[in-house]
């Protein structure tokens, strides 16, 4: 588990998930989502290698 969904940013071309990971925010592109399970409040992603460290705020 990476963390919790803090926000969803929507721009004209991209949808970005802001995931709180420890004390950082990691930005995950919407196209990395594999599955959304509303009942369990779970989003499954397939992130590119190094994404967690690449775009921390």
N, C-alpha and C positions, 0 to 999 in steps of 0.2 A: 504494500500500500504506500502510495506516494504522500498523500495528505488529503486535505479537504478543499473543496471547490469554494473559492472566495468570491469570484466574479467571472462574468462572461463579457468580453469586449467584442463588440460588433462594429466593423467598419465596412466600407463599401465593398472591399474585396475579401476580407478575412474575418474569421471568428476565432478568437483566442480565449482559452480557458486560463484563468489565474488560479493556480493550485498552491495552497500554503503548504510548504515543506519545511519542517523545523521552524526556523525564524525567517525564512526567505519566501519569496513568491517566485514560482517557476511558471513561465508562459508556455502553454502547450497548444499547438495548432489543432483546430477542430478536426482536420483530416486525419489526425492520429487516433481518433476514437474508433474503437472496434465495436463496442456494444454499450448501450445505456439500459440499466435495469432500474426503473423507477420504483418498483416495490421495495427493493433492497437499498435504494439510494446509492447506487454504485455505477461508476463510469469506468469502463475498461479501455485502456489505451495501449498502443504499440508505438512507444516513442523512439525516435532516432537515438543512436548511441551518443552519449554525452549531453543529451538535451537537458538533463537535470542540472548540470554544471554550466552549460553554455549561456543560458539566459536568465540567471537569477537576478533579481532586482536588488 
